[in-house]
């Protein structure tokens, strides 16, 4: 029976890894559908290559930084317990690689390719594992410190804070350092509209992310005996709440409609294992509203050119999710208890602060040393031609 349990656990977390791996296709198509046609190839290539770079640095460096585990042993050792240690790495890698995928959406259409890959290597190899290890492995005694201050540990079951808030708040300094796309904000004060280039591809990206998210959340249990239908239904309710509110407040705009479920799912990750489904519905609804309001404010009033709205979507909704777990996880609101609102606020703010410092440091240094932004001419031509030497639909340019 024990051997069967080991095999089932390995298969369980492997399926989760595969589902979250598929989410990276969702990131790619969400970005492809949002950016202008001259930057679609770049969106596709960035997400794939970022994932590959993330795999190398996380395997050889990052996973060890976070958990003190390395794979410098023979294959005969690695295959023990049906190779569970390896597939657990694979699963957590797909989380780590989400950080550059998140950042990619914010800096789209004007960032150089090489410097972003360097940033990916540094963030996934060092800074993300420090955050991940602190929250999920008590590195540096972070959870012990929170418990000594507030009486409880930070609860972040599937990464609202560790993954989404961290990625979204790193992206903010990167977006600010790069600056807005050319002619996005005109001298006369007007804002040039850059509507999505392909609503079908945007929708495909969103749907792919939504389906994969059930692996992201449910398989965060990591062993089959800890699987919970509560996590699945809470994820479902949050995506529904986020969608309906975003459609209502966004006045049927498809961009908001297909980012609404993502906002809800970002927010529910932290407390999906302890909330009542009605609470998850509210958490998702608040996240949908938060995204619509803040995306509009950021783009039109603050004039921060965050192309896919990754700071409102991941940064703010992720932080909301960390705090929401401390509210809707309480038994008085139908939750399972065991969480403390003060801990959730303090822990979330600590991660947010670390992410801001990380983003400012990494992208600030790279901007000074390598330069982050395409030249005016390259940006005008588009990242597809400037970097990859081909357009998304080259046959349209052929003259026989």
GIMO-V316217 format. One record per pair of residues at least 4 apart in sequence whose C-alpha atoms are under 8 Angstrom apart, sorted by the first residue. I is the first residue (numbers start at 1). J is the second residue. Records with the same first field share a line. If there is no record, write none. Layout:
I = J + J
//
This chain:
1 = 5
2 = 6
3 = 7 + 81
4 = 8
5 = 9
6 = 10 + 81 + 82 + 84
7 = 11 + 81 + 82
8 = 12 + 224
9 = 13 + 84 + 222 + 223 + 224
10 = 14 + 82 + 83 + 84 + 87 + 88 + 223
11 = 15
12 = 16 + 219 + 222 + 223 + 224
13 = 17 + 87 + 88 + 91 + 219 + 222 + 223
14 = 18 + 87 + 88 + 90 + 91
15 = 19 + 215
16 = 20 + 91 + 215 + 216 + 218 + 219 + 220
17 = 21 + 87 + 90 + 91 + 92 + 94 + 215 + 216
18 = 22 + 91
19 = 23 + 211 + 212 + 213 + 214 + 215 + 216
20 = 24 + 91 + 94 + 95 + 212 + 213 + 215 + 216
21 = 25 + 94 + 212
22 = 26 + 208 + 209 + 212
23 = 27 + 208 + 209 + 212 + 213
24 = 28 + 47 + 48 + 98 + 101 + 209
25 = 29 + 47 + 205 + 208 + 209
26 = 30 + 204 + 205 + 206 + 207 + 208 + 209
27 = 31 + 47 + 101 + 102 + 205 + 206 + 209
28 = 32 + 43 + 44 + 47 + 101 + 205
29 = 33 + 43 + 44 + 201 + 202 + 204 + 205 + 206
30 = 34 + 201 + 202 + 203 + 204 + 205 + 206
31 = 35 + 40 + 43 + 105 + 202 + 205 + 308
32 = 36 + 39 + 40 + 41 + 43 + 44 + 197 + 198 + 201 + 202
33 = 40 + 196 + 197 + 198 + 199 + 200 + 201 + 202 + 203 + 205
34 = 195 + 196 + 197 + 198 + 199 + 202 + 307 + 308
35 = 39 + 40 + 108 + 109 + 194 + 195 + 196 + 197 + 307
36 = 40 + 109 + 194 + 195 + 196 + 197
37 = 197 + 392
38 = 381 + 382 + 383 + 384 + 385 + 391 + 392
39 = 43 + 108 + 109 + 382 + 383 + 384
40 = 44 + 384 + 391 + 392
41 = 45 + 383 + 384 + 388 + 390 + 391 + 392
42 = 46 + 383 + 384 + 387 + 388
43 = 47 + 104 + 108
44 = 48
45 = 49
46 = 50 + 104 + 113
47 = 51 + 100 + 101 + 104
48 = 52
49 = 53 + 117
50 = 54 + 97 + 100 + 101 + 117 + 120
51 = 55 + 97
52 = 56
53 = 57 + 117 + 120 + 121
54 = 58 + 93 + 96 + 97 + 120 + 121 + 124 + 125
55 = 59 + 93 + 97
56 = 60
57 = 61 + 62 + 121 + 124 + 125
58 = 62 + 63 + 93 + 96 + 124 + 125
59 = 63 + 64 + 70 + 71 + 89
60 = 64 + 70 + 71
61 = 65 + 125 + 126
62 = 66 + 124 + 125 + 126 + 128 + 129
63 = 67 + 68 + 69 + 70 + 89 + 125 + 129
64 = 68 + 69 + 70
65 = 69 + 126 + 129 + 130 + 133
66 = 129 + 130 + 131 + 132 + 133 + 134 + 137 + 139
67 = 133 + 137
71 = 78
73 = 77 + 78
74 = 78
75 = 79
76 = 80
78 = 83 + 85 + 86
79 = 83 + 84
80 = 84
81 = 85
83 = 87
84 = 88
85 = 89
86 = 90
87 = 91
88 = 92 + 222
89 = 93
90 = 94
91 = 95
92 = 96
93 = 97
94 = 98
95 = 99 + 163
96 = 124 + 128 + 129 + 163
97 = 101 + 124
98 = 102 + 163 + 167
99 = 103 + 124 + 163 + 164 + 166 + 167
100 = 104 + 120 + 124 + 167
101 = 105
102 = 106 + 164 + 167 + 168 + 171 + 310 + 314
103 = 107 + 167 + 168 + 170 + 171 + 174 + 310
104 = 108
105 = 306 + 307 + 308 + 309 + 310
106 = 171 + 172 + 174 + 175 + 305 + 306 + 307 + 308 + 309 + 310 + 311
107 = 111 + 171 + 174 + 175 + 178 + 306 + 307
108 = 307
109 = 181 + 379 + 382 + 383
110 = 178 + 181 + 373 + 374 + 379 + 383
111 = 116 + 178 + 372 + 373 + 374
112 = 116 + 371 + 372 + 373 + 374
113 = 117 + 387
114 = 118
115 = 119 + 366 + 370 + 371 + 372
116 = 120 + 372
117 = 121
118 = 122
119 = 123 + 362 + 363 + 366
120 = 124 + 125
121 = 125
122 = 126 + 127 + 362
123 = 127 + 128 + 358 + 362
124 = 128 + 129
125 = 129
126 = 130
127 = 131 + 358
128 = 132 + 166
129 = 133
130 = 134 + 139
131 = 135 + 162 + 351
132 = 136 + 137 + 162
133 = 137 + 138 + 139
134 = 138 + 139 + 140 + 141 + 142 + 143
135 = 139 + 142 + 143 + 154 + 156 + 162
138 = 142 + 143 + 144
139 = 143
141 = 145
142 = 146
143 = 147 + 153 + 154
144 = 148 + 153
145 = 149
146 = 150 + 151 + 152 + 153 + 154 + 343 + 346 + 347
147 = 151 + 152 + 153 + 343
148 = 152
150 = 340 + 342 + 343
151 = 340 + 343
152 = 338 + 339 + 340 + 343
153 = 339 + 340 + 343
154 = 339 + 343 + 344 + 347
155 = 270 + 271 + 322 + 325 + 339 + 344
156 = 160 + 161 + 162 + 269 + 270 + 271 + 322 + 325
157 = 217 + 220 + 269 + 270 + 271 + 272 + 273
158 = 216 + 217 + 220 + 269 + 270 + 271 + 272
159 = 163 + 164 + 269 + 270
160 = 164 + 165 + 266 + 267 + 268 + 269 + 270 + 317 + 318 + 319 + 321 + 322
161 = 165 + 166 + 270 + 318 + 319 + 321 + 322 + 348 + 351
162 = 166 + 351
163 = 167
164 = 168 + 266 + 314 + 315 + 318
165 = 169 + 314 + 315 + 316 + 317 + 318 + 319 + 351 + 352
166 = 170 + 315 + 351 + 352 + 355
167 = 171 + 314 + 315 + 355
168 = 172 + 310 + 311 + 312 + 313 + 314 + 315 + 316 + 318
169 = 173 + 311 + 314 + 315 + 352 + 355 + 356 + 359
170 = 174 + 355 + 356 + 357 + 358 + 359 + 360
171 = 175 + 310 + 311 + 359
172 = 176 + 306 + 311 + 356 + 359
173 = 177 + 356 + 359 + 360 + 363
174 = 178 + 359 + 360 + 363 + 364
175 = 179 + 180 + 304 + 305 + 306
176 = 180 + 304
177 = 363 + 364 + 367
178 = 372 + 373
179 = 304 + 305
180 = 184 + 185 + 303 + 304 + 305
181 = 305
182 = 376 + 379
183 = 192
184 = 191 + 192 + 193 + 305
185 = 189 + 190 + 191 + 192 + 303
186 = 190 + 191 + 192
191 = 300
196 = 202 + 255
198 = 202
199 = 203 + 254 + 255
200 = 204
201 = 205
202 = 206 + 255 + 258
203 = 207 + 258
204 = 208
205 = 209
206 = 210 + 258 + 259 + 262
207 = 211
208 = 212
209 = 213 + 262
210 = 214 + 239 + 261 + 262 + 265
211 = 215
212 = 216
213 = 217 + 265
214 = 218 + 219 + 232 + 235
215 = 219 + 220
216 = 220
217 = 221 + 231 + 232 + 235 + 269 + 272
218 = 227 + 228 + 229 + 231 + 232
219 = 223 + 227
221 = 226 + 227 + 228
222 = 226 + 227
223 = 227
228 = 232 + 273
229 = 233
230 = 234 + 272 + 273 + 274 + 276 + 277
231 = 235 + 272 + 273 + 274
232 = 236 + 272
233 = 237 + 277
234 = 238 + 268 + 272 + 273 + 275 + 276 + 277 + 280 + 281
235 = 239 + 265 + 268 + 269 + 272 + 280
236 = 240
237 = 241 + 277 + 278 + 280 + 281 + 284
238 = 242 + 261 + 264 + 265 + 267 + 268 + 280 + 281 + 282 + 283 + 284 + 285
239 = 243 + 260 + 261 + 262 + 263 + 264 + 265 + 281 + 284
240 = 244 + 261 + 264 + 281 + 284 + 285
241 = 245 + 261 + 264 + 281 + 282 + 283 + 284 + 285 + 286 + 288
242 = 246 + 260 + 261 + 262 + 263 + 264 + 265 + 281 + 284 + 285 + 286 + 287 + 288 + 289
243 = 247 + 257 + 258 + 259 + 260 + 261 + 264 + 285 + 288
244 = 248 + 257 + 260 + 285 + 288
245 = 249 + 260 + 285 + 286 + 288 + 289
246 = 250 + 256 + 257 + 259 + 260 + 285 + 288 + 289 + 291 + 292
247 = 251 + 252 + 253 + 254 + 256 + 257 + 260
248 = 252
249 = 289 + 292
250 = 256 + 257 + 292
252 = 256 + 257
253 = 257
254 = 258
255 = 259
256 = 260 + 292
257 = 261
258 = 262
259 = 263 + 313
260 = 264 + 287 + 288 + 291
261 = 265 + 284 + 288
262 = 266 + 313
263 = 267 + 284 + 287 + 288 + 291 + 313 + 314 + 317
264 = 268 + 283 + 284 + 285 + 286 + 287 + 288 + 317
265 = 269 + 284
266 = 313 + 314 + 317 + 318 + 321
267 = 283 + 284 + 287 + 317 + 318 + 319 + 320 + 321 + 322 + 324
268 = 272 + 280 + 283 + 284 + 321 + 325
269 = 321
270 = 321 + 322 + 325
271 = 275 + 321 + 322 + 324 + 325 + 326 + 328 + 329
272 = 280
274 = 325 + 329 + 335 + 336 + 337
275 = 279 + 280 + 325 + 328 + 329 + 330 + 334 + 335 + 336
276 = 280 + 328 + 329 + 333 + 334 + 335 + 336
277 = 281
278 = 282
279 = 283 + 328 + 333 + 334 + 335
280 = 284 + 328
281 = 285
282 = 286
283 = 287 + 321 + 324
284 = 288
285 = 289
286 = 290
287 = 291 + 317 + 320
288 = 292
289 = 293
290 = 294 + 312 + 316 + 317
291 = 295 + 312 + 313 + 316 + 317
292 = 296
293 = 297
294 = 298 + 312
295 = 299 + 309 + 312
296 = 300 + 301
297 = 301 + 302
298 = 302 + 303 + 304 + 305 + 306
299 = 303 + 304 + 305 + 306
300 = 304
306 = 310 + 311
309 = 313
310 = 314 + 315
311 = 315 + 316
312 = 316 + 317
313 = 317 + 318
314 = 318
315 = 319
316 = 320
317 = 321
318 = 322
319 = 323 + 348 + 349 + 352
320 = 324
321 = 325
322 = 326 + 344 + 345 + 348
323 = 327 + 341 + 344 + 345 + 348
324 = 328 + 329
325 = 329 + 339 + 341 + 344
326 = 330 + 339 + 340 + 341 + 342 + 343 + 344
327 = 333 + 341
328 = 333 + 334 + 335
329 = 333 + 334 + 335 + 336 + 337 + 338 + 339
330 = 334 + 335 + 336 + 337 + 338 + 339
331 = 335 + 336 + 337
339 = 343 + 344
340 = 344
341 = 345
342 = 346
343 = 347
344 = 348
345 = 349
346 = 350
347 = 351
348 = 352
349 = 353
350 = 354
351 = 355
352 = 356
353 = 357
354 = 358
355 = 359
356 = 360
357 = 361
358 = 362
359 = 363 + 364
360 = 364
361 = 365
362 = 366
363 = 367 + 372
364 = 368
365 = 369
366 = 370 + 371 + 372
367 = 371 + 372 + 373
374 = 378 + 379
375 = 379
376 = 380
377 = 381
378 = 382 + 383 + 386
379 = 383 + 386
381 = 385 + 386
382 = 386
383 = 387 + 388
384 = 388 + 389 + 390 + 391 + 392
385 = 389 + 390 + 391
390 = 394
393 = 397
394 = 398
//
